[in-house]
Amino acid sequence: MGEAKEIALFEKRQVRRVWHKKDWWFSITDVVAALIQNERPRKYWNDLKKKIEREGDIELSEKIGQLKMMSSDGKKYTTDCANTATVLRIIQSIPSPKAEPFKQWLARIGKERIDEINDPELAMERMRSLYEKKGYTKEWIEKRSRGIAVRQELTTEWKDRGIKHTREFAILTNEIMQGTFDMKVGEYKNFKGLEKENLRDHMNDLELILTMLAEATTTKLHKDRDSKGFSPIRTDAKEGGKIAGDTRKQIEKASGSKISSKENHFPQTKPVNKQKSLH
């Protein structure tokens, strides 16, 4: 669920968030972008932050933290963030007709998080509902849900076996994707014409299945070999990807067509790329 839960939607606008110190922390520039009709939310926030500091609101300034969040290039960068209470104080300084709806939205998703901690199945149901609203089929959603569970099991193994840094997670993921599809994550996103979008949300059934196979195989190798530390785990990731890649090649040979597709799922916001020419 990690990938899905790091993004919340307010009136179709993405607001990045991270669960930190038992509360949601939100990207302040994303909050600003959701509230103002302005294409320069970063500048707006920088000016507002200077105003807050100039007016001597030290308490508010001290409550603004910096946490790493995913950017449009697929990498995580340190970003100005605030928890729910601090965001509510910040938006009081932003004249916007959307301020009150945004307050109600904050209250709702805060309650949802508490409910999900008490009953994790609620998180899965909300995720399925979100995908349905975006126009995905129930069959695809089930595969995507299973893929998220497989990915979570793999990343948990990585954490338990000594992988701590974001860069290491990215390298290991790229090894798996390279072995499976002959493309790293960034290359695959370019192949599909994606920018900020989540790559797996634009995979077809077989792409999702092969990704699951690669990650589940890698997890099994970690457990069977009791791999620990970056180097042995990276070896497992390469092998897991290669096994799935060999399966892909066998399917392609038997079917006479490529599995990796440029086709995307862009409901309402973007046209679907119908090209079928493949790497």
C-alpha positions in Angstrom: 0.0 0.0 0.0 3.0 2.3 0.4 2.9 3.8 -3.1 -0.8 4.4 -3.2 -0.9 5.9 0.3 1.9 8.5 -0.3 -0.5 10.4 -2.6 -3.9 11.8 -1.6 -6.3 13.6 -4.0 -8.1 16.8 -3.3 -10.4 17.8 -6.1 -8.2 15.7 -8.5 -5.0 17.5 -7.3 -2.2 15.3 -5.9 -1.1 16.1 -2.4 2.0 14.1 -1.3 2.0 12.9 2.3 3.9 10.6 4.6 2.9 9.0 7.9 5.4 10.4 10.4 5.2 10.7 14.2 1.7 9.2 14.3 0.3 11.8 12.0 0.1 12.6 8.3 2.7 15.2 7.1 1.8 16.9 3.9 3.9 18.6 1.2 3.2 22.3 1.8 3.8 23.3 -1.8 1.2 20.7 -2.8 -1.3 22.1 -0.3 -0.6 25.6 -1.7 -1.1 24.4 -5.2 -4.5 22.9 -4.3 -5.7 26.1 -2.7 -4.5 28.8 -5.2 -5.1 29.4 -8.9 -1.5 29.9 -9.5 1.1 27.9 -11.5 3.9 29.0 -9.1 3.0 27.4 -5.7 6.6 27.0 -4.7 7.3 30.8 -5.1 4.0 31.5 -3.3 5.0 29.3 -0.4 8.5 30.7 -0.2 7.0 34.3 0.0 4.5 33.1 2.6 7.2 31.4 4.7 9.3 34.6 4.7 6.2 36.6 5.8 5.5 34.1 8.6 9.2 34.4 9.8 9.1 38.2 9.4 6.0 38.5 11.5 7.8 36.5 14.2 5.5 33.5 14.3 8.4 31.3 15.7 6.1 28.6 16.9 4.7 28.0 13.5 8.1 28.2 11.8 9.5 25.6 14.2 6.6 23.2 13.3 7.5 23.1 9.6 9.7 20.1 9.0 11.6 18.7 6.1 10.9 15.2 5.0 11.8 13.2 1.8 9.0 12.8 -0.7 8.8 11.4 -4.2 9.3 14.0 -6.9 8.2 13.9 -10.6 11.5 12.3 -11.6 10.9 9.2 -9.4 13.4 10.3 -6.8 12.9 11.4 -3.2 13.9 14.9 -2.2 13.7 16.9 1.0 10.5 18.9 1.0 8.9 21.4 3.4 6.2 19.5 5.2 3.7 20.0 8.0 1.4 17.9 10.0 -2.4 18.3 10.0 -2.6 20.9 12.7 0.2 23.0 11.2 -1.3 22.8 7.7 -4.6 24.1 9.2 -2.7 27.1 10.6 -0.9 27.8 7.3 -4.0 27.7 5.2 -5.5 30.4 7.4 -2.9 32.7 5.8 -4.0 31.8 2.3 -7.0 33.6 0.9 -8.8 30.9 -1.0 -12.4 29.8 -1.5 -11.1 26.3 -1.2 -9.8 26.7 2.3 -12.9 25.4 4.1 -13.3 22.3 1.8 -9.6 21.6 2.3 -10.1 21.7 6.1 -12.9 19.2 5.8 -10.8 17.0 3.5 -7.9 17.0 6.1 -10.3 16.0 8.9 -11.7 13.1 6.7 -8.4 11.6 5.7 -7.1 11.9 9.2 -10.0 9.8 10.4 -9.5 7.3 7.6 -5.9 6.7 8.6 -7.0 5.9 12.2 -9.7 3.6 10.9 -7.1 1.9 8.6 -4.7 1.3 11.5 -7.4 -0.4 13.4 -8.6 -2.4 10.4 -6.1 -2.7 7.5 -8.7 -4.2 5.2 -10.3 -0.7 5.0 -7.2 0.6 3.3 -7.4 -2.1 0.6 -11.1 -1.4 0.1 -10.5 2.4 -0.3 -7.7 1.7 -2.7 -9.9 -0.6 -4.8 -12.7 2.1 -4.8 -10.2 4.7 -6.0 -9.0 2.6 -8.9 -12.7 1.8 -9.9 -13.4 5.5 -10.0 -10.5 6.0 -12.3 -12.0 3.4 -14.7 -9.9 0.3 -14.0 -11.5 -3.1 -14.3 -12.1 -5.2 -11.2 -9.8 -7.9 -12.7 -6.9 -5.5 -13.1 -7.5 -4.0 -9.6 -7.2 -7.5 -8.1 -3.8 -8.0 -9.8 -2.7 -4.6 -8.8 -3.7 -5.2 -5.2 -1.8 -8.5 -5.1 1.2 -6.8 -6.6 1.2 -4.2 -3.8 1.1 -7.0 -1.2 4.0 -8.8 -3.0 6.0 -5.5 -3.2 5.4 -4.8 0.5 6.6 -8.3 1.5 9.8 -7.7 -0.6 10.6 -4.3 0.9 10.0 -5.6 4.4 12.6 -8.3 3.7 15.0 -5.6 2.4 14.5 -3.5 5.6 14.9 -6.6 7.9 18.1 -7.6 6.0 19.9 -4.4 6.2 18.7 -2.2 3.4 18.1 1.3 4.9 18.7 4.0 2.3 16.3 5.2 -0.4 19.1 5.0 -3.0 19.6 1.3 -2.2 15.9 0.5 -2.6 16.0 2.3 -6.0 19.0 0.3 -7.2 17.5 -3.0 -6.2 14.2 -2.2 -7.8 16.0 -1.2 -11.0 17.9 -4.5 -11.0 14.6 -6.4 -10.9 13.0 -4.3 -13.6 16.1 -4.5 -15.8 16.2 -8.3 -15.5 12.4 -8.6 -16.2 11.8 -6.1 -19.0 15.3 -5.0 -20.1 14.5 -1.5 -18.8 15.1 0.3 -15.6 12.2 2.1 -13.9 13.0 5.5 -15.4 13.5 4.0 -18.9 10.2 2.1 -18.7 8.4 5.3 -17.7 9.9 7.1 -20.7 8.9 4.1 -22.9 5.3 4.5 -21.7 5.4 8.3 -21.9 4.9 8.8 -18.2 5.9 11.7 -16.0 4.7 11.8 -12.4 2.4 8.8 -12.8 3.1 5.5 -11.0 4.5 3.0 -13.6 2.6 0.0 -12.2 -0.7 1.9 -12.6 -0.1 1.8 -16.3 1.0 -1.8 -16.7 -1.2 -4.4 -18.5 -2.1 -7.7 -17.0 1.1 -9.6 -18.0 3.4 -6.7 -17.1 1.9 -6.8 -13.6 2.1 -10.6 -13.4 5.7 -10.6 -14.5 6.6 -7.9 -12.0 5.0 -9.9 -9.2 6.8 -13.0 -10.3 10.2 -11.2 -10.2 9.6 -9.7 -6.8 8.1 -12.8 -5.3 11.1 -14.8 -6.6 13.5 -12.3 -5.2 11.8 -12.5 -1.8 12.1 -16.4 -1.9 15.8 -16.2 -2.8 16.4 -13.8 0.2 14.6 -16.2 2.6 16.1 -19.4 1.2 19.6 -18.0 1.2 19.2 -15.9 4.3 20.8 -13.0 2.3 21.9 -10.0 4.4 23.6 -6.8 3.3 23.4 -4.9 0.1 25.7 -7.0 -2.2 24.1 -10.5 -1.6 20.6 -8.9 -1.8 21.5 -7.2 -5.1 22.6 -10.6 -6.5 19.2 -12.1 -5.5 17.4 -9.1 -7.2 19.3 -9.7 -10.4 18.5 -13.4 -10.4 14.8 -12.8 -9.5 14.6 -10.3 -12.4 16.3 -12.7 -14.8 14.0 -15.6 -14.0 11.0 -13.4 -14.7 12.7 -12.0 -17.8 13.3 -15.5 -19.1 9.6 -16.3 -18.6 8.7 -13.1 -20.5 10.9 -14.1 -23.4 9.4 -17.6 -23.6 5.9 -16.1 -23.7 6.9 -13.6 -26.4 8.5 -16.4 -28.5 5.4 -18.6 -28.2 3.0 -15.8 -28.9 5.0 -13.9 -31.5 4.3 -10.5 -29.8 6.0 -8.3 -27.2 4.6 -8.0 -23.6 5.8 -4.6 -22.7 3.4 -2.1 -24.2 3.4 1.7 -24.7 -0.3 1.7 -23.9 -1.4 3.7 -20.8 -4.4 4.2 -18.6 -5.1 7.9 -18.7 -8.8 8.3 -17.7 -10.3 11.7 -18.4 -7.0 13.6 -18.1 -4.8 12.3 -20.9 -5.3 10.5 -24.2 -4.4 6.9 -24.4 -1.3 6.1 -26.4 -2.5 3.4 -28.8 0.9 2.7 -30.2 1.9 -1.0 -30.1 5.4 -0.8 -31.4 7.7 -2.2 -28.8 11.3 -2.2 -27.7 
